[in-house]
Amino acid sequence: MYTQLQKICRSAAKGVQPDSEAAIELATQGNQLAARRQRWPQNIISVWRNRTVPVFSAEAITKLNQSHSAEVERVNDNRKRHKDSIRPNISRKKKLIDDLQTKRSQTYDSTELTLNQLRVELAIHGQPPSWEKNQIKAKIQATLASCASTFERFHQPEQTHMDQLAELERNFLPIQLLSTQSNQKNLTIRKQNCLVGYQDKYVLIQNTTCPAESEIMRHISYEPETTLTNLPLSIHGLLLFADKIGATDQLLLTMLSIYLKKYRSNLLDVLV
């Protein structure tokens, strides 16, 4: 009908003066008829060309998951080797510190025993000063000086070993193994009729699984009373549905084929 009206407008425009208002009005009406006639096809073509198919596919997410798992294992192996190389040094430093503390304790006990014996001998000689008492007092002073000197010799290497141990522990504690469960975020997750996978966030990925026929028919234009369908509206609805679920071009064609096959008789009657 639009084609016939366009032909009438063109024929009428030839019968009037070219620059008259009637010619301009007929040309305007013809253009509007052409635009109205081409609205749905152009709209569908525009939607088809502007489709945004997701970049990643399920296979790409699986490969990403495998690569992530391999990288986690590699990093964990390196960290285990690093920890294993530090652990013996920590044990060795702890043993050196324990040995020094044991020697200090033994020296303290020995000094305490010697001082107790000298104090007993000093008490036996009584109050009057004598050469023996002065000799015992000198031994006590020498024992205390020797003990202080021994403790001073123990202090410097012990402090050095403790500082080195603290440095080793500071290098050892931050080395944490990555969880083997952290790669689960890279798996694909099915959400209704679409798939999502993890990149920096969960994003839509390519969907190659055709939805059920009932789900496809929910997005077409359908008149329940007459059981007729509107072809342009239905194709437009399926295009939007395909973008929503991340369908590939092949899956979109499959959905269109299912729709056209179901309403083939009605469409053939209209097209013929």
C-alpha positions as CSV (number, residue, x, y, z in Angstrom):
1,M,0.0,0.0,0.0
2,Y,2.8,2.4,0.8
3,T,4.4,1.6,-2.5
4,Q,1.2,2.4,-4.4
5,L,0.8,5.7,-2.5
6,Q,4.4,6.6,-3.3
7,K,3.8,6.0,-7.0
8,I,0.6,8.2,-6.8
9,C,2.5,11.0,-5.2
10,R,5.3,10.8,-7.8
11,S,2.8,10.8,-10.7
12,A,0.8,13.7,-9.2
13,A,4.0,15.7,-8.7
14,K,4.8,15.4,-12.4
15,G,1.4,17.0,-13.3
16,V,1.9,20.2,-11.3
17,Q,4.4,23.0,-11.6
18,P,7.8,21.8,-10.2
19,D,8.4,24.7,-7.8
20,S,4.8,25.1,-6.6
21,E,3.6,24.4,-3.1
22,A,1.7,21.4,-4.4
23,A,4.8,19.8,-5.8
24,I,6.7,20.5,-2.5
25,E,3.8,19.0,-0.5
26,L,3.6,15.9,-2.7
27,A,7.4,15.4,-2.5
28,T,7.2,15.7,1.3
29,Q,4.4,13.2,1.6
30,G,6.3,10.8,-0.7
31,N,9.4,11.1,1.5
32,Q,7.4,10.5,4.7
33,L,5.8,7.4,3.1
34,A,9.2,6.1,2.2
35,A,10.5,6.8,5.7
36,R,7.5,5.2,7.3
37,R,7.8,2.2,5.1
38,Q,11.5,1.8,5.8
39,R,11.3,2.5,9.6
40,W,11.3,-1.1,11.0
41,P,13.8,-2.6,8.5
42,Q,16.2,0.2,9.2
43,N,15.7,-0.1,12.9
44,I,16.3,-3.8,12.9
45,I,19.4,-3.4,10.7
46,S,20.7,-0.7,13.1
47,V,20.1,-3.0,16.1
48,W,21.8,-5.9,14.4
49,R,24.9,-3.8,13.4
50,N,25.2,-2.3,16.9
51,R,25.1,-5.6,18.7
52,T,27.6,-6.0,21.5
53,V,28.7,-9.6,21.6
54,P,30.8,-10.3,24.8
55,V,34.5,-10.6,24.2
56,F,35.2,-13.7,26.3
57,S,33.8,-17.1,25.7
58,A,33.4,-20.0,28.1
59,E,36.5,-21.6,26.6
60,A,38.5,-18.4,27.3
61,I,37.3,-18.4,30.9
62,T,38.3,-22.0,31.3
63,K,41.7,-21.3,29.9
64,L,42.0,-18.3,32.2
65,N,41.1,-20.5,35.1
66,Q,43.8,-23.1,34.1
67,S,46.4,-20.4,33.7
68,H,45.5,-18.9,37.0
69,S,45.8,-22.3,38.7
70,A,49.2,-22.9,37.1
71,E,50.4,-19.4,38.2
72,V,49.2,-20.0,41.8
73,E,51.1,-23.3,41.9
74,R,54.2,-21.7,40.5
75,V,54.1,-18.8,43.0
76,N,53.5,-21.3,45.9
77,D,56.4,-23.5,44.8
78,N,58.7,-20.4,44.8
79,R,57.5,-19.3,48.1
80,K,57.8,-22.7,49.7
81,R,61.4,-22.9,48.5
82,H,62.1,-19.5,49.9
83,K,60.6,-20.4,53.3
84,D,62.5,-23.7,53.3
85,S,65.7,-21.8,52.7
86,I,65.0,-19.4,55.6
87,R,63.7,-21.9,58.1
88,P,67.1,-23.7,58.8
89,N,68.7,-20.3,59.5
90,I,66.0,-19.4,62.0
91,S,66.5,-22.8,63.7
92,R,70.3,-22.3,63.8
93,K,70.0,-18.8,65.3
94,K,67.5,-20.0,68.0
95,K,69.9,-22.8,68.9
96,L,72.8,-20.4,69.3
97,I,70.7,-18.1,71.5
98,D,69.6,-21.1,73.6
99,D,73.2,-22.2,74.0
100,L,74.3,-18.8,75.2
101,Q,71.4,-18.6,77.6
102,T,72.3,-22.1,78.9
103,K,75.9,-21.0,79.4
104,R,74.8,-17.8,81.2
105,S,72.6,-19.9,83.5
106,Q,75.4,-22.3,84.2
107,T,77.8,-19.5,84.9
108,Y,75.3,-17.9,87.2
109,D,74.8,-21.1,89.1
110,S,78.5,-21.8,89.4
111,T,79.2,-18.2,90.6
112,E,76.4,-18.4,93.1
113,L,77.8,-21.7,94.5
114,T,81.3,-20.2,94.8
115,L,80.0,-17.1,96.5
116,N,78.0,-19.1,99.0
117,Q,81.0,-21.1,99.9
118,L,83.2,-18.0,100.3
119,R,80.5,-16.3,102.5
120,V,80.4,-19.4,104.8
121,E,84.2,-19.4,105.1
122,L,84.0,-15.6,105.9
123,A,81.5,-16.2,108.6
124,I,83.6,-18.9,110.2
125,H,86.5,-16.6,110.8
126,G,84.4,-14.3,113.0
127,Q,84.6,-10.6,113.6
128,P,88.3,-9.7,114.1
129,P,89.9,-8.8,110.8
130,S,92.6,-11.1,109.6
131,W,94.6,-12.0,106.6
132,E,92.4,-14.9,105.8
133,K,89.3,-12.8,105.9
134,N,90.8,-10.2,103.5
135,Q,91.8,-13.1,101.2
136,I,88.3,-14.4,101.2
137,K,86.8,-10.9,100.5
138,A,89.3,-10.6,97.6
139,K,88.1,-13.9,96.2
140,I,84.5,-12.7,96.4
141,Q,85.3,-9.5,94.6
142,A,87.2,-11.4,91.9
143,T,84.4,-13.9,91.5
144,L,81.8,-11.1,91.0
145,A,84.1,-9.3,88.6
146,S,84.6,-12.5,86.6
147,C,80.9,-13.2,86.5
148,A,80.1,-9.7,85.3
149,S,82.8,-10.0,82.6
150,T,81.4,-13.3,81.5
151,F,77.9,-12.0,81.3
152,E,79.2,-9.0,79.3
153,R,80.9,-11.4,76.8
154,F,77.6,-13.3,76.4
155,H,75.5,-10.2,75.9
156,Q,77.1,-8.9,72.7
157,P,76.8,-12.1,70.6
158,E,73.4,-12.9,72.1
159,Q,72.1,-9.5,71.0
160,T,73.6,-9.9,67.6
161,H,72.0,-13.3,67.2
162,M,68.6,-11.9,68.4
163,D,68.8,-9.1,65.9
164,Q,69.6,-11.5,63.1
165,L,66.8,-13.8,64.2
166,A,64.3,-10.9,64.2
167,E,65.4,-10.0,60.7
168,L,65.0,-13.6,59.5
169,E,61.5,-13.7,61.0
170,R,60.5,-10.4,59.4
171,N,61.5,-11.9,56.0
172,F,59.8,-15.3,56.8
173,L,56.4,-14.2,58.2
174,P,55.1,-12.2,55.2
175,I,55.7,-15.2,52.9
176,Q,52.1,-16.5,52.6
177,L,50.9,-19.2,50.3
178,L,48.1,-18.3,47.9
179,S,44.9,-20.2,48.5
180,T,44.1,-22.9,45.9
181,Q,40.4,-21.8,46.2
182,S,41.1,-18.3,44.9
183,N,41.0,-19.6,41.3
184,Q,37.3,-20.5,41.7
185,K,36.3,-16.9,41.0
186,N,37.4,-17.5,37.4
187,L,34.9,-20.2,36.8
188,T,31.8,-19.5,34.8
189,I,28.5,-19.1,36.5
190,R,25.1,-19.6,34.9
191,K,22.6,-16.9,35.7
192,Q,19.2,-17.5,34.3
193,N,19.7,-17.7,30.5
194,C,23.2,-16.1,30.4
195,L,26.7,-16.9,31.6
196,V,28.9,-14.7,33.6
197,G,32.6,-15.0,34.2
198,Y,35.2,-13.2,36.3
199,Q,37.7,-10.7,35.0
200,D,38.2,-7.7,37.3
201,K,34.5,-8.2,38.1
202,Y,31.8,-10.6,36.9
203,V,31.0,-9.8,33.3
204,L,28.7,-11.3,30.7
205,I,30.4,-13.9,28.4
206,Q,29.5,-15.4,25.1
207,N,26.5,-17.8,25.4
208,T,26.2,-20.7,23.0
209,T,23.5,-22.6,24.8
210,C,20.1,-22.1,23.1
211,P,17.3,-21.2,25.6
212,A,14.1,-23.2,25.7
213,E,11.5,-22.6,23.0
214,S,9.1,-21.2,25.6
215,E,11.7,-18.7,26.7
216,I,12.3,-17.6,23.1
217,M,8.6,-17.2,22.5
218,R,8.3,-14.9,25.5
219,H,10.2,-12.2,23.6
220,I,8.2,-12.1,20.4
221,S,5.2,-10.1,19.4
222,Y,2.2,-12.4,19.6
223,E,-1.6,-11.9,19.5
224,P,-3.2,-14.7,21.6
225,E,-6.7,-14.3,20.1
226,T,-5.7,-14.4,16.4
227,T,-2.5,-16.4,17.0
228,L,-0.8,-14.0,14.6
229,T,2.8,-12.7,15.0
230,N,4.4,-9.4,14.0
231,L,7.6,-10.2,12.2
232,P,9.5,-6.9,12.6
233,L,8.6,-6.6,16.3
234,S,9.5,-10.2,17.0
235,I,12.9,-10.0,15.3
236,H,13.6,-6.8,17.2
237,G,12.6,-8.4,20.5
238,L,14.8,-11.4,19.8
239,L,17.7,-9.1,19.0
240,L,17.3,-7.3,22.3
241,F,17.0,-10.7,24.1
242,A,20.2,-12.0,22.4
243,D,22.1,-8.9,23.6
244,K,20.7,-9.5,27.1
245,I,22.0,-13.1,27.4
246,G,25.2,-12.5,25.5
247,A,24.2,-14.7,22.5
248,T,26.6,-15.2,19.7
249,D,25.5,-14.6,16.1
250,Q,25.1,-18.3,15.5
251,L,22.9,-18.6,18.6
252,L,20.8,-15.6,17.5
253,L,20.2,-17.2,14.1
254,T,19.2,-20.4,15.8
255,M,16.6,-18.6,17.9
256,L,15.3,-16.8,14.8
257,S,15.1,-20.1,13.0
258,I,13.0,-21.6,15.9
259,Y,10.7,-18.6,15.8
260,L,10.3,-18.7,12.0
261,K,9.7,-22.4,12.0
262,K,7.0,-22.2,14.6
263,Y,5.1,-19.5,12.7
264,R,6.1,-20.6,9.2
265,S,2.6,-21.1,7.9
266,N,1.4,-17.7,9.1
267,L,4.4,-15.9,7.7
268,L,4.2,-17.7,4.4
269,D,0.5,-16.7,4.0
270,V,1.4,-13.0,4.6
271,L,4.5,-13.0,2.4
272,V,2.8,-14.8,-0.5
